[in-house]
């Protein structure tokens, strides 16, 4: 629009929509004092509806997650005994108040305290030393627990049995190290070498993602680079059952990867390997860039989509094959059998893919749905999702601040 200036010239101004004077002051809440009683009554009706039969359960993981968020926003580490005693007391109070009108509020407060206490307990359970400053020429020896084949370099996680370095006072339990491509030692082997260690990467700016938190909950106290030759020697002690399991699964992944590489070629081979074993090192740079530019980069990371595809395909194939036998169709619960086969297939896929944190959360979600089918419950409901979210948060409270969990749960709860 335009206005007349002092000299008679047209002067342009920015207009608004709706026009000036048409927009009412205030937002969602009523601005008039007389309207507040009706507004408050509407809020009470909403609260009563949410506290009705079968509607309180989905709010429990919300309160539980809020407690975890309060823990991660605390200025200092809470006292475990105080947090646990408070959570237990509030949970008992909620049980005693189950026939009172304030029961919904008591449940939410108790779930909040339980989430706070669970995060505190998980941190105390895995507490370990973390390197505070860089260390050079550090002599390390230990067992290789995991190996990650990457595009340019390889990485492996070392369970440290002996560490020695100049002015190094920290007793590290696990470290993650990078080596030249193709030189990572085998999982389960006992190795010795020298390395340069760095503290876990801190947030790049205030409020940004904290990678050191992920490493802490993985039990890793430092990262770095191998600076010398890696020597494989006889272990002084047994590595344990978990290390033997990790070695067997890594050998299986390597065998599947080798078979795929001999059958397929080019990017088809690379994508098939990534979807089955989690190895993405063979994907060419143009294809990798195209996937991320188009917003499909997450497809290469094994998570909920892949777990649902594997479980769904196994479920429908097994059920279809069993339906071909009339005797089984009439006398046996073939749907439950198919769900059990799908659950076993999802568990195997979890182990085969390396059981990354995002894959574990996806497996919990899938397992809850399949178990609901087995026990004759509705499989896809908001209560099922709430139960799966609770399982994830109880086992891994740190998942709340991870993007994959937020992308998995937030769309269903919003």
N, C-alpha and C positions, 0 to 999 in steps of 0.2 A: 504494500500500500504506500501512499505518498501523502505528505503534508506540505502546506505552503510555508515557506520560510519568510524571514523578515523582508527580504528583497523581492519577494514574489516568485522566487524560484521553487520548483518542486524538490522537496528533500525526502529521500527514501528512508524508511525505517523497517525494521524486521517485525513481521506480524506473528501472531501466535494463533494456535487452534486448540480449543475454541477461542473465539474472539475475546478481547479484554472485557472483563466484567461478567462473562458467562460462566467462568470457572468458579466453583464454590470452594471456600476455604475448608481446610481439614482433609483428612485422609479416610482410612477405613473406619476409624472410630467416629461416632457422632460428635459434632461440635456443640450442639445445643445441650444444656444441662438437663432439660426435660426428657431428652432421648436416652440418657444414660441408664435409667432403670430397665428399659426395654432391651438395651444392648447387653447389660449384665445378665438379664434373664435368658437371653439367647445363648450367651456363653455357658451358663449353667446347663441349659438343655444339651448343648454339644458335649459337655463333660459327662452328663448322665448317659448320653448315647454311647460314648466311647467306653464308659465303665460298665456297660451292659454285658449280658451273657456272651462269652466267647470273644469279646472285644478287648479285654484287658491284656491278654497274652502278647499281642504284637507290640505293646508298649514296653514290655519288660526288656527286650534287647535295646530299645531306645534309651531307657534309663541306665542300663548296664554300660552301654557305649558312652553315655555322658559321663559316668564315673571314670571310665578309662581316659576320656579326654581331659577331665580335671587332673588326673594323675600326670599326664604328659605336659600339662601347662603349669604344674607346680614349680615353685622357685627352687626347692631343695627336695631331697629324697625323704618321703614320709617314713614314720616309724612303723614297721611291719606289725608289731604287737598291737599298737593302738588302732591301726586301720582294720586289722582282722577282728579284734574285739568289738569295735563299733559296728562292723558289718554283720557279725553274728547276732549282736543285740538287736539291731534294727530288723533283721530277718525274723527273729523270734517274736518281736513286737508285731510285725505284719501278720504272722500266723495267729497270734492271739486276738488281733483286731479283724479277723476275717468276716465276722458277722456284723461289723459296724459300718456306718456310712463312710468313714474315713479310710476304709480298707484300700481303695484304689490309690489314694495319696501315699498310704503307708507302703504299698508294694513298690511304687515308683521310687520312693526315698530309699527303701531297702535295696532295690536293684542298683541304684546309683552308688550306694556304699559298697555293695558287693563288687561292682566293676572296679571301683577305686582300689579295693583290697586285693582283687585278683591281679591287677597290673603290678601292684607293689610286691605281691608274692612271687610273680613270674620274674621280676627283676632280681629279687633276692635269691631265687633259685639258680639263675644262670650267671650270677655275679662273677666276674673274672677281671684280671688285670688288663689295662689298656695302655699302650705305649703313649707317652706324653710328649716326646720330642724325637727327632730323627736319630737313628743309630746306624753307624757305618761299620763295615767289615765284621758283621755278626756271624758267628759260626752256629749253624742250626743242624739239628738231627731229629728225625722223627718219622712218623708214618704218614703216607699220603692218603688222605681220606676222600678227596674228590678231585676231579680233573675236568677242566672246561676248555674245550677246543674253540678258539675264536678265529676271526678273520685274519688278523695280523700277528697276534701273539697268543700263547696258551697261558692258562692260569691253573693253579692247583692249591688246595688247602692242606696245610701240614699240621698234624697233631704233634706238638713239640714235646720231645722227651728230654732234650738238652739244649740249652742256649748259652752262649758265651760271647761277650763283646766288651769293648772298652767303655767303661763308665755306664754300663747297662745294668740297672738295678731292677727293672721290671721282669717279673716271672710270667712269661707269656704261655698260654695254653694252646692257642691256634693262631696261625698266620696265613694270609693269602698272598701268594707270590706269583709274579709274572715271569715267563721265560720266553725264549725264542720259539717261534712256531715249529712244532714237531719235536720239541725236546722235553716236553712235560713227562715226568716219570709215571709209571703205571700205578693205578689205585691199589693200595694194599702193600706196596713196597716200602722198605725202610731206607731212607736216603740221608746223606750228609752233604753240606755245601755251605758257601758263604753268601750273604745277602746284605742288601741295604734296605733297612726298614723305615717306614714312615707311619706316623699316627693315622688313624682312620680319617678320611676326608670330612672336614667340617662343612656346615652349610656355606655356600658361596656368598650369601648375603642374609641379613636378618629376615627370618620368616620363610626362607626357601627350604627345599627338601633336605633332610638330614640323612646322608648316606651312612654316617658313623653310627646312627641308631640301628640301622639294618644290620651292620656288621656286629654290633654289640649283642643283639638278640640271636645272631648266628654263632656266637661264642668266639668271634675273631677279634683279637686284640691289636693287630697291626697288619699292614700290607706293605708290599715292597717289590724288589727285583732281585733275582738271582744274579750274582756277579761272577761266579766261578763255575767250574764243572760240577755236575751233580753226580755223586758216587752212590751207587746202590750197594748196600752192605747187608750182612746178616743181622737181623734184629736181635737186640739183647733180651727182649721179652716178647711174649705173644701179643699180637695186636688186638685180639678179642673177637667176639662173634660179630659185632657190627662191622668191623673192618673186613671180615671174610664175606659177609653179605654184600658190602659195597663193591668188593672186587668181582664177585660173581655177576652182579648187575652191570658193572662196567664192561666186563667181557661180553655179556649178551648184547649190550648196545653196540659195541665195536663189531660184533659178528653181523648184526642186522645192518649196520651202516656199510660194511664191506659188501654184503649181498646186494644192497640197493645200488651201490656204486658200480657193480658189475652188470646190473640189469638195465638201469636207466642212464641217461646222459644229460649233460648240461644242467640247466636250471630245474628241470623236472626232477632230476636226481637230488639236487640240493634241497628243494622244497619238501620232497618226500622224506628225506633224512631229518629235516627240521621238525616236521610234524610228528614223526615217530619217536625219535630219540632226543630231540631238543638241540641238536648240533646245527648251527647256522653258519658255519665258517665257509661252506662251499657256495653260498649264494653270491652271485656276482654283484658288483656295485650298482650297475644300472637297474637290475631287478629290485635290489634292496631299496634304492632311492625311490623307484616308482611305487613300491608298496607303501612307503611312509608318506610320500607326497599325496597319494590317493586316499590316505586314511586307513589303509588296510595292514599297516605294519604289525598291529596286535595279533593278526591271524597267525603270524609266524611264532608267536609265544604261546606255548601250551597252557591253556586256561579253561574257563568254563565252556566255551564253544566246542573245543575239541573233546572235552570229557563228555559233554552231552551227545555229541555225534557218535562217539564210540559206544557209550551205554545204550543209546537209542537204536543204533544199527544192530547190536547184539540182541537187544530185547526183541525187536520185531522179527529178526531172522530166526531166532530160537523158537519164538512163539509160532511163527508160520510153519516151521519144520515139524514141531510137535502137533500142530493142528492137522497135519496130513495123516496122522494115526488116529482113526476114529475111537479106538478103545481109550486112548489117553484123553482125548477131547471130552468124552462123556464122564469119565470117572476120576480124572485128576485135575488139580488146579494148575493148568499149564501156564497161566498168566503169572502166577507166583514163581513157578520154576524159571520162566524167562527173566523175571526180575532178579532172581538169585544169580543166574548166569551173567546178566548185565552188571550186577554189583561186583562179581568176581573179575569180570573183564575190566571194569573201571579201576579196581584196585591194582590189577597187573599193569595197566597203562600208567597209573600213578608211579609205580616203582620203576617201570621201564624208562619213563621220561625224566627221571632224576628226582622226583618228589620235591620240586621247587615250591616255595611258599604259596604262590598264586595257584599252582596245580593242586596243592593240598586243600585249599579253601574250596576250589571247584569240586573236588572229590567229596568233601563233606556235604555240600549242597546236593550233589547227585545221589549220594548214599541215603540221605534223608528221604528223598522222593521215592527211591526204589524200596526202601524198608517200609514206607507207607503203603506201597502196593502189596508187599508181602503180608502185612498185618491187616489188610482190608480197611485201610483208611484212605481218605481222599488225598491224592498225591500232590496236586498243585493248588495250594491255598496260601493265604497270607500267614497262617499259623505255621505251615510247613517252612516257609521262608524264615519266620521268626525263630523257629527251633534251630534251623541250620545256622543262622547268624549267631545265635547264642553259643552253639558248639564251637564255631570259629573263634569267637571272642574269648571264650573260656580257655581254649587251648593256646591261642595266640593273641593276647590282648594288643600286641603291637600292630596287628593287622588293621586296626581301626584307622590309623593314619597312613595306610598304604593306598595308593590310587586304585589298585586292582580291586580291593575289597569295596571301596566306595563306589566304583563303577558297577560292581556286581549287585550290591544291596540297595544303594540309594534310589535307583529308578523305581523299585517296587514299593518303597516306603514313602516316597514323596506324594 
